[in-house]
Amino acid sequence: MLKINSKLKFIRYPGGKQRMLGDLIPHLPSRNDIGGNFIEPFLGGGSVFFAVSPRSAILSDINPVLIDLYRGLRRYPREVWKYFEEFPGTKEGYYKARGSDGDGSLIYRAAKTLYLNRTCFKGMWRENSDGQFNVGYGGEDRRWVISEETLLAVSNYLKRAKLFKSDFEEIVDDADMNDFLFLDPPYRPGSKELIHDHYVYSKFTFNDHIRLAKSLRRATKRKIRWAMTTSSHRDILALYNKGPKVIHIKKGTGKKPGLLSKKSGEVLICNY
């Protein structure tokens, strides 16, 4: 059975693959089998990156707040933890912190994002039309599950990686032959496109899926190996009906965020 370092479970992220790693990792190359970079264009919670533990990586996400969190943890784990400890432990304090920019530093921004993530309702990631995080308070139960030691461990892993705020297409198109791509685009299991915006930074439409499929076909022509978790909807699978191997994931997140399902509606697609 795959053993995951509990020190690396630092963020709650919608659609994260933490609880599916036992099913995913056996189908992915080991760190010794990746000659170049491990590349993840939809970083999210980063659970696959931490599990594979590659020698070098390129990690990217279109969400600038998320990338700032990772950049802050990579460079200043102790300082981020100090700020995190100082945030209030009440509902009133949560809303005050949510609306505050603090000192505006990378350290503060990273700590605030981590604090909101650990104390908001069900780990949702929702923003209003002005790009402001607007999820309600969820309590302190999950806040102190992490520690300074957690952030130091995460920081050590991130020192192997380059971090980018970018659309996926640019990252995929820059990959080289010896690199390995792991992709986990936003999706609702079994659905054609993501239509529920309460759990993601931005919507991912079917046109985005088409654009992603085209970029992966280009990667395949460049002899780059890739694997992707996505919806099992017939229109999504039709984009990959020639060549790539489709593995149905027996147990996944399902359509209700945070709950595992034996009929997840999710697949792993590989071109190797």
SULRA-V568191 format. One record per backbone hydrogen bond with DSSP energy under -0.5 kcal/mol. CO is the residue of the C=O (numbers start at 1). NH is the residue of the N-H. If there is no record, write none. Layout:
<<CO	NH> <CO	NH>>
This chain:
<<2	4> <4	6> <5	8> <6	9> <8	10> <11	13> <13	16> <17	20> <17	21> <18	21> <20	23> <20	24> <21	25> <24	27> <25	28> <30	33> <31	34> <33	35> <37	39> <37	180> <38	58> <39	182> <40	60> <43	46> <46	50> <47	51> <48	52> <49	53> <49	54> <56	38> <57	162> <58	40> <59	164> <60	43> <61	166> <62	64> <63	67> <64	68> <65	69> <66	70> <67	71> <68	72> <69	73> <70	74> <71	75> <72	76> <76	80> <77	81> <78	82> <79	83> <80	84> <81	85> <82	86> <83	86> <83	87> <84	87> <90	94> <91	95> <92	96> <93	97> <94	98> <95	99> <97	100> <101	104> <105	109> <106	110> <107	111> <108	112> <109	113> <110	114> <111	115> <112	116> <113	117> <114	118> <115	119> <116	120> <119	138> <119	139> <120	123> <121	124> <126	134> <128	131> <132	128> <136	121> <140	143> <140	144> <142	145> <143	146> <147	151> <148	152> <149	153> <150	154> <151	155> <152	156> <153	157> <154	158> <155	159> <157	160> <158	161> <160	57> <162	59> <164	61> <164	166> <167	171> <168	172> <169	173> <170	174> <172	175> <176	179> <178	36> <179	225> <180	39> <180	182> <181	227> <183	229> <187	189> <188	191> <193	195> <195	197> <196	199> <198	125> <203	205> <204	194> <205	209> <206	210> <207	211> <208	212> <209	213> <210	214> <211	215> <212	216> <213	217> <214	218> <215	219> <216	220> <217	221> <218	222> <219	224> <220	223> <225	181> <226	271> <227	183> <228	269> <230	267> <233	236> <233	237> <234	238> <236	239> <237	240> <238	241> <242	244> <245	247> <245	270> <246	248> <247	268> <248	250> <249	264> <252	261> <255	257> <256	259> <261	252> <265	190> <265	232> <266	249> <267	230> <267	269> <268	247> <269	228> <270	245>>
